[in-house]
Amino acid sequence: MDERRSDYFRTIVFMCGDILGEIGDITELAGENRSMEALLDALGELGSFDIGHVLSLEAALGRYQARLSALFTRYPDVPFVDTLLRRMMSLRAMCADCVEMFR
């Protein structure tokens, strides 16, 4: 079970890094990008994870989601912002599932 939940969380971390690569040039997200990059780098160096790691990533994704929601309010006709917001919400849901696995 430990390996399965670590693999699941590692997948979430990988997907977050993938998104970060796509949004690195959005200046409105620069602060969140730096924080997320530091968190993902730290998580990438770990061999195993615990519930605290999952909660830290979920909190960072929550901050991203809030910023993306604000961007979506300003640019509702930009499909890229809508897609990013949906992906961020999906990753947060995956983190919530992962938290349950670690309990």
DSSP file (Angstrom, degrees, kcal/mol; ACC not computed):
  #  RESIDUE AA STRUCTURE BP1 BP2  ACC     N-H-->O    O-->H-N    N-H-->O    O-->H-N    TCO  KAPPA ALPHA  PHI   PSI    X-CA   Y-CA   Z-CA
    1    1 A M     >        0   0    0      0, 0.0     4,-2.4     0, 0.0     5,-0.3   0.000 360.0 360.0 360.0 -41.0    0.0    0.0    0.0
    2    2 A D  H  >  +     0   0    0      1,-0.2     4,-2.0     2,-0.2    47,-0.2   0.904 360.0  47.2 -58.8 -41.9    2.8    2.4    0.8
    3    3 A E  H  > S+     0   0    0      2,-0.2     4,-2.6     1,-0.2    -1,-0.2   0.896 110.4  52.8 -67.6 -39.1    4.3    2.1   -2.6
    4    4 A R  H  > S+     0   0    0      1,-0.2     4,-2.3     2,-0.2    -2,-0.2   0.925 111.9  43.7 -64.1 -45.3    1.0    2.5   -4.3
    5    5 A R  H  X S+     0   0    0     -4,-2.4     4,-2.5     2,-0.2    -1,-0.2   0.870 113.5  51.7 -71.3 -33.3    0.1    5.8   -2.6
    6    6 A S  H  X S+     0   0    0     -4,-2.0     4,-2.7    -5,-0.3    -2,-0.2   0.908 110.6  49.1 -65.7 -39.9    3.7    7.1   -3.1
    7    7 A D  H  X S+     0   0    0     -4,-2.6     4,-2.0     2,-0.2    -2,-0.2   0.909 111.1  50.0 -63.6 -41.5    3.4    6.3   -6.8
    8    8 A Y  H  X S+     0   0    0     -4,-2.3     4,-1.8     2,-0.2    -2,-0.2   0.932 113.7  44.7 -62.4 -45.8    0.0    8.0   -7.0
    9    9 A F  H  X S+     0   0    0     -4,-2.5     4,-2.6     1,-0.2    -2,-0.2   0.897 109.7  55.4 -66.6 -39.3    1.4   11.1   -5.2
   10   10 A R  H  X S+     0   0    0     -4,-2.7     4,-2.4     1,-0.2    -1,-0.2   0.874 106.1  53.0 -59.9 -36.7    4.5   11.0   -7.4
   11   11 A T  H  X S+     0   0    0     -4,-2.0     4,-2.5     2,-0.2    -1,-0.2   0.902 108.0  50.0 -63.9 -41.9    2.2   11.1  -10.4
   12   12 A I  H  X S+     0   0    0     -4,-1.8     4,-2.3     2,-0.2    -2,-0.2   0.927 110.5  49.7 -62.2 -44.8    0.5   14.2   -9.0
   13   13 A V  H  X S+     0   0    0     -4,-2.6     4,-2.1     1,-0.2    -2,-0.2   0.915 111.0  50.0 -60.0 -44.0    3.8   15.9   -8.5
   14   14 A F  H  X S+     0   0    0     -4,-2.4     4,-2.0     1,-0.2    -1,-0.2   0.925 110.3  49.5 -60.6 -45.3    4.8   15.0  -12.1
   15   15 A M  H  X S+     0   0    0     -4,-2.5     4,-2.2     1,-0.2    -1,-0.2   0.866 108.6  53.3 -64.4 -36.2    1.6   16.5  -13.4
   16   16 A C  H  X S+     0   0    0     -4,-2.3     4,-2.6     1,-0.2    -1,-0.2   0.911 108.3  50.1 -63.8 -41.9    2.1   19.7  -11.4
   17   17 A G  H  X S+     0   0    0     -4,-2.1     4,-1.8     2,-0.2    -2,-0.2   0.866 107.9  54.3 -62.9 -36.3    5.6   20.0  -12.9
   18   18 A D  H  X S+     0   0    0     -4,-2.0     4,-0.9     2,-0.2    -2,-0.2   0.930 110.9  44.6 -62.7 -46.5    4.0   19.5  -16.4
   19   19 A I  H >X S+     0   0    0     -4,-2.2     4,-1.6     1,-0.2     3,-0.8   0.910 108.8  57.3 -64.1 -42.4    1.6   22.4  -15.8
   20   20 A L  H 3X S+     0   0    0     -4,-2.6     4,-0.6     1,-0.3    -1,-0.2   0.876 102.7  55.1 -57.9 -37.6    4.3   24.6  -14.3
   21   21 A G  H 3< S+     0   0    0     -4,-1.8    -1,-0.3     1,-0.2     3,-0.2   0.809 109.1  48.3 -64.0 -29.4    6.2   24.2  -17.5
   22   22 A E  H << S+     0   0    0     -4,-0.9     3,-0.3    -3,-0.8    -1,-0.2   0.761 117.8  37.9 -81.8 -26.4    3.2   25.5  -19.5
   23   23 A I  H >< S+     0   0    0     -4,-1.6     3,-1.7    -3,-0.2    -2,-0.2   0.252  78.2 110.3-112.8  12.7    2.5   28.5  -17.3
   24   24 A G  T 3< S+     0   0    0     -4,-0.6    -1,-0.2     1,-0.3    -2,-0.1   0.727  79.0  52.2 -60.4 -22.6    6.0   29.7  -16.5
   25   25 A D  T 3  S+     0   0    0     -3,-0.3     2,-0.9    -4,-0.1    -1,-0.3   0.354  77.5 107.0 -99.6   6.7    5.6   32.8  -18.7
   26   26 A I    X   -     0   0    0     -3,-1.7     3,-1.9     1,-0.2     7,-0.2  -0.763  56.0-160.2 -86.3 107.8    2.3   34.1  -17.2
   27   27 A T  G >  S+     0   0    0     -2,-0.9     3,-1.6     1,-0.3     4,-0.3   0.796  85.3  64.8 -62.7 -30.3    3.5   37.1  -15.2
   28   28 A E  G 3  S+     0   0    0      1,-0.3    -1,-0.3     2,-0.1     4,-0.2   0.685 107.3  44.1 -65.6 -15.8    0.3   37.1  -13.0
   29   29 A L  G <> S+     0   0    0     -3,-1.9     4,-2.9    -6,-0.2    -1,-0.3   0.218  78.1 113.0-110.7  12.7    1.4   33.7  -11.6
   30   30 A A  H <> S+     0   0    0     -3,-1.6     4,-2.2     1,-0.2     5,-0.2   0.885  78.5  47.3 -57.3 -44.1    5.1   34.5  -11.1
   31   31 A G  H  > S+     0   0    0     -4,-0.3     4,-2.1     1,-0.2    -1,-0.2   0.929 115.1  44.9 -64.6 -45.6    4.9   34.3   -7.3
   32   32 A E  H  > S+     0   0    0      1,-0.2     4,-3.0     2,-0.2     5,-0.2   0.865 110.4  56.6 -65.5 -36.1    3.0   31.0   -7.3
   33   33 A N  H  X S+     0   0    0     -4,-2.9     4,-2.6     2,-0.2    -2,-0.2   0.924 108.0  46.6 -61.6 -44.9    5.3   29.7  -10.0
   34   34 A R  H  X S+     0   0    0     -4,-2.2     4,-2.2     2,-0.2    -2,-0.2   0.930 115.2  46.2 -63.7 -44.9    8.4   30.3   -7.8
   35   35 A S  H  X S+     0   0    0     -4,-2.1     4,-2.3     1,-0.2    -2,-0.2   0.925 114.5  47.1 -63.2 -44.9    6.7   28.7   -4.7
   36   36 A M  H  X S+     0   0    0     -4,-3.0     4,-3.1     1,-0.2     5,-0.2   0.905 110.3  52.5 -65.0 -41.4    5.5   25.7   -6.7
   37   37 A E  H  X S+     0   0    0     -4,-2.6     4,-2.4    -5,-0.2    -1,-0.2   0.920 110.6  47.7 -60.7 -43.9    8.8   25.2   -8.3
   38   38 A A  H  X S+     0   0    0     -4,-2.2     4,-2.2     2,-0.2    -1,-0.2   0.916 114.0  47.3 -63.1 -43.1   10.6   25.1   -5.0
   39   39 A L  H  X S+     0   0    0     -4,-2.3     4,-2.7     2,-0.2     5,-0.2   0.930 112.8  48.0 -64.3 -45.9    8.0   22.8   -3.5
   40   40 A L  H  X S+     0   0    0     -4,-3.1     4,-2.3     1,-0.2    -1,-0.2   0.877 110.8  51.7 -64.5 -37.0    8.2   20.4   -6.5
   41   41 A D  H  X S+     0   0    0     -4,-2.4     4,-0.9    -5,-0.2    -1,-0.2   0.928 111.8  46.7 -63.1 -44.3   12.0   20.4   -6.4
   42   42 A A  H >< S+     0   0    0     -4,-2.2     3,-0.6     1,-0.2     4,-0.4   0.915 114.0  47.2 -64.3 -43.2   11.9   19.5   -2.7
   43   43 A L  H >< S+     0   0    0     -4,-2.7     3,-1.2     1,-0.2    -1,-0.2   0.863 106.1  59.4 -66.5 -35.2    9.3   16.8   -3.2
   44   44 A G  H 3< S+     0   0    0     -4,-2.3    -1,-0.2     1,-0.3    -2,-0.2   0.751 100.8  55.8 -65.4 -23.9   11.3   15.4   -6.1
   45   45 A E  T << S+     0   0    0     -4,-0.9    -1,-0.3    -3,-0.6     2,-0.2   0.598  90.8  93.6 -83.6 -11.8   14.3   14.8   -3.9
   46   46 A L    <   -     0   0    0     -3,-1.2     3,-0.1    -4,-0.4    -3,-0.0  -0.555  59.4-157.7 -85.6 146.7   12.3   12.7   -1.5
   47   47 A G  S    S+     0   0    0     -2,-0.2     2,-0.3     1,-0.2    -1,-0.1   0.737  79.6  19.8 -90.2 -26.5   12.1    8.9   -1.7
   48   48 A S  S    S-     0   0    0    -42,-0.0     2,-0.3    -5,-0.0    -1,-0.2  -0.933  71.1-143.9-140.7 164.2    8.9    8.5    0.2
   49   49 A F        -     0   0    0     -2,-0.3     2,-0.3   -47,-0.2   -43,-0.1  -0.862   6.7-163.7-129.3 158.5    6.0   10.8    1.2
   50   50 A D    >>  -     0   0    0     -2,-0.3     4,-1.5   -44,-0.0     3,-0.8  -0.791  45.9 -87.3-131.8-179.8    3.6   11.3    4.1
   51   51 A I  H 3> S+     0   0    0     -2,-0.3     4,-2.5     1,-0.3     5,-0.2   0.809 122.2  62.3 -61.3 -30.8    0.4   13.1    4.6
   52   52 A G  H 3> S+     0   0    0      1,-0.2     4,-2.1     2,-0.2    -1,-0.3   0.881 102.2  50.5 -62.2 -38.8    2.1   16.4    5.3
   53   53 A H  H <> S+     0   0    0     -3,-0.8     4,-2.1     2,-0.2    -1,-0.2   0.911 111.0  48.7 -64.8 -42.2    3.7   16.4    1.8
   54   54 A V  H  X S+     0   0    0     -4,-1.5     4,-2.5     1,-0.2    -2,-0.2   0.920 111.7  49.0 -64.0 -43.8    0.3   15.9    0.3
   55   55 A L  H  X S+     0   0    0     -4,-2.5     4,-2.2     2,-0.2    -1,-0.2   0.865 109.0  53.6 -65.7 -35.9   -1.3   18.6    2.3
   56   56 A S  H  X S+     0   0    0     -4,-2.1     4,-2.0     2,-0.2    -1,-0.2   0.924 111.6  44.7 -63.9 -43.9    1.5   21.0    1.4
   57   57 A L  H  X S+     0   0    0     -4,-2.1     4,-2.6     2,-0.2    -2,-0.2   0.904 111.5  53.0 -67.8 -39.7    1.0   20.4   -2.3
   58   58 A E  H  X S+     0   0    0     -4,-2.5     4,-1.9     1,-0.2    -1,-0.2   0.898 109.1  49.8 -61.9 -40.0   -2.8   20.7   -1.9
   59   59 A A  H  X S+     0   0    0     -4,-2.2     4,-1.9     2,-0.2    -1,-0.2   0.908 110.7  49.4 -64.6 -42.4   -2.4   24.1   -0.2
   60   60 A A  H  X S+     0   0    0     -4,-2.0     4,-2.1     1,-0.2    -2,-0.2   0.902 110.7  50.4 -63.8 -40.5   -0.1   25.3   -3.0
   61   61 A L  H  X S+     0   0    0     -4,-2.6     4,-2.8     1,-0.2    -1,-0.2   0.847 106.5  56.2 -65.3 -33.3   -2.6   24.1   -5.6
   62   62 A G  H  X S+     0   0    0     -4,-1.9     4,-2.1     2,-0.2    -1,-0.2   0.897 106.6  48.9 -64.2 -40.5   -5.3   26.0   -3.7
   63   63 A R  H  X S+     0   0    0     -4,-1.9     4,-2.1     2,-0.2    -2,-0.2   0.915 112.3  49.0 -64.9 -42.4   -3.4   29.2   -4.0
   64   64 A Y  H  X S+     0   0    0     -4,-2.1     4,-3.0     1,-0.2     5,-0.2   0.931 109.2  52.4 -59.5 -46.2   -2.9   28.6   -7.7
   65   65 A Q  H  X S+     0   0    0     -4,-2.8     4,-2.4     1,-0.2    -2,-0.2   0.896 108.1  51.1 -60.2 -40.4   -6.6   27.9   -8.1
   66   66 A A  H  X S+     0   0    0     -4,-2.1     4,-1.9     2,-0.2    -1,-0.2   0.918 112.5  45.7 -62.9 -43.4   -7.5   31.1   -6.4
   67   67 A R  H  X S+     0   0    0     -4,-2.1     4,-2.3     1,-0.2    -2,-0.2   0.904 113.5  49.2 -66.9 -40.9   -5.2   33.1   -8.7
   68   68 A L  H  X S+     0   0    0     -4,-3.0     4,-2.8     2,-0.2    -2,-0.2   0.861 107.8  54.7 -67.4 -34.4   -6.5   31.3  -11.8
   69   69 A S  H  X S+     0   0    0     -4,-2.4     4,-2.0    -5,-0.2    -1,-0.2   0.911 108.7  48.8 -62.9 -41.3  -10.0   32.0  -10.7
   70   70 A A  H  X S+     0   0    0     -4,-1.9     4,-1.6     2,-0.2    -2,-0.2   0.911 112.3  48.2 -64.2 -41.8   -9.2   35.6  -10.6
   71   71 A L  H  X S+     0   0    0     -4,-2.3     4,-2.7     1,-0.2    -2,-0.2   0.903 109.6  52.8 -64.4 -40.2   -7.6   35.4  -14.0
   72   72 A F  H  < S+     0   0    0     -4,-2.8    -1,-0.2     1,-0.2    -2,-0.2   0.873 105.7  54.4 -63.9 -36.2  -10.6   33.6  -15.3
   73   73 A T  H  < S+     0   0    0     -4,-2.0    -1,-0.2     1,-0.2    -2,-0.2   0.890 114.7  40.5 -63.2 -38.7  -12.9   36.4  -14.0
   74   74 A R  H  < S+     0   0    0     -4,-1.6    -2,-0.2     1,-0.2    -1,-0.2   0.822 129.6  28.8 -77.9 -31.8  -10.8   38.9  -15.9
   75   75 A Y    ><  +     0   0    0     -4,-2.7     3,-1.6    -5,-0.1    -1,-0.2  -0.514  66.5 155.2-128.9  64.5  -10.4   36.8  -19.1
   76   76 A P  T 3  S+     0   0    0      0, 0.0    -1,-0.1     0, 0.0    -3,-0.1   0.705  73.9  56.8 -67.5 -18.1  -13.5   34.5  -19.3
   77   77 A D  T 3  S+     0   0    0     -3,-0.1     3,-0.1     4,-0.0    -5,-0.1   0.359  80.9  98.7 -94.9   6.1  -13.1   34.1  -23.1
   78   78 A V    X>  -     0   0    0     -3,-1.6     4,-1.6     1,-0.2     3,-0.6  -0.830  57.6-162.6 -96.7 107.7   -9.6   32.8  -23.0
   79   79 A P  H 3> S+     0   0    0      0, 0.0     4,-2.7     0, 0.0     5,-0.2   0.818  85.7  62.0 -60.5 -31.9   -9.8   29.0  -23.3
   80   80 A F  H 3> S+     0   0    0      1,-0.2     4,-2.5     2,-0.2     5,-0.2   0.905 104.3  47.6 -61.8 -41.6   -6.2   28.5  -22.0
   81   81 A V  H <> S+     0   0    0     -3,-0.6     4,-2.4     2,-0.2    -1,-0.2   0.913 112.3  49.8 -66.3 -42.2   -7.1   30.1  -18.6
   82   82 A D  H  X S+     0   0    0     -4,-1.6     4,-2.3     2,-0.2    -2,-0.2   0.919 111.5  48.8 -60.9 -44.2  -10.3   27.9  -18.4
   83   83 A T  H  X S+     0   0    0     -4,-2.7     4,-2.5     2,-0.2    -2,-0.2   0.920 111.3  49.3 -63.0 -44.6   -8.3   24.8  -19.2
   84   84 A L  H  X S+     0   0    0     -4,-2.5     4,-2.6     1,-0.2    -1,-0.2   0.912 110.2  51.2 -61.3 -42.7   -5.6   25.6  -16.6
   85   85 A L  H  X S+     0   0    0     -4,-2.4     4,-2.3     1,-0.2    -1,-0.2   0.919 111.1  47.7 -61.4 -43.9   -8.3   26.3  -13.9
   86   86 A R  H  X S+     0   0    0     -4,-2.3     4,-2.1     2,-0.2    -1,-0.2   0.897 112.2  49.5 -64.9 -40.5   -9.9   22.9  -14.7
   87   87 A R  H  X S+     0   0    0     -4,-2.5     4,-2.4     2,-0.2    -2,-0.2   0.904 110.5  50.2 -65.3 -40.6   -6.6   21.1  -14.5
   88   88 A M  H  X S+     0   0    0     -4,-2.6     4,-2.2     1,-0.2    -2,-0.2   0.910 110.3  49.8 -64.2 -41.8   -5.7   22.8  -11.2
   89   89 A M  H  X S+     0   0    0     -4,-2.3     4,-2.0     1,-0.2    -1,-0.2   0.884 110.3  51.2 -63.7 -38.0   -9.1   21.8   -9.8
   90   90 A S  H  X S+     0   0    0     -4,-2.1     4,-2.2     2,-0.2    -2,-0.2   0.910 109.0  50.0 -65.4 -42.7   -8.5   18.2  -10.9
   91   91 A L  H  X S+     0   0    0     -4,-2.4     4,-2.2     1,-0.2    -2,-0.2   0.880 109.1  52.1 -64.7 -37.4   -5.1   18.1   -9.3
   92   92 A R  H  X S+     0   0    0     -4,-2.2     4,-2.2     2,-0.2    -1,-0.2   0.907 108.9  50.3 -63.9 -40.3   -6.5   19.4   -6.1
   93   93 A A  H  X S+     0   0    0     -4,-2.0     4,-2.2     2,-0.2    -2,-0.2   0.887 108.9  52.0 -64.2 -38.4   -9.2   16.6   -6.2
   94   94 A M  H  X S+     0   0    0     -4,-2.2     4,-2.3     2,-0.2    -2,-0.2   0.895 108.3  51.3 -63.8 -39.4   -6.4   14.1   -6.8
   95   95 A C  H  X S+     0   0    0     -4,-2.2     4,-2.6     2,-0.2    -2,-0.2   0.905 107.6  52.6 -63.3 -40.9   -4.6   15.4   -3.7
   96   96 A A  H  X S+     0   0    0     -4,-2.2     4,-1.7     1,-0.2    -2,-0.2   0.908 110.2  48.3 -61.4 -41.4   -7.7   15.0   -1.7
   97   97 A D  H  X S+     0   0    0     -4,-2.2     4,-1.4     1,-0.2    -1,-0.2   0.902 111.1  51.2 -62.6 -40.3   -8.0   11.4   -2.8
   98   98 A C  H  X S+     0   0    0     -4,-2.3     4,-1.6     1,-0.2    -2,-0.2   0.878 103.9  57.1 -66.3 -38.8   -4.3   10.9   -1.9
   99   99 A V  H  X S+     0   0    0     -4,-2.6     4,-0.8     1,-0.2     3,-0.3   0.925 105.8  51.2 -57.7 -43.9   -4.9   12.4    1.6
  100  100 A E  H >< S+     0   0    0     -4,-1.7     3,-0.6     1,-0.2    -1,-0.2   0.856 106.7  54.4 -62.7 -34.5   -7.5    9.7    2.2
  101  101 A M  H 3< S+     0   0    0     -4,-1.4    -1,-0.2     1,-0.2    -2,-0.2   0.830 106.8  51.5 -66.9 -31.8   -5.0    7.0    1.0
  102  102 A F  H 3<        0   0    0     -4,-1.6    -1,-0.2    -3,-0.3   -51,-0.2   0.588 360.0 360.0 -83.7 -10.3   -2.5    8.2    3.6
  103  103 A R    <<        0   0    0     -4,-0.8    -1,-0.2    -3,-0.6    -2,-0.1   0.481 360.0 360.0 -82.2 360.0   -4.9    8.1    6.5
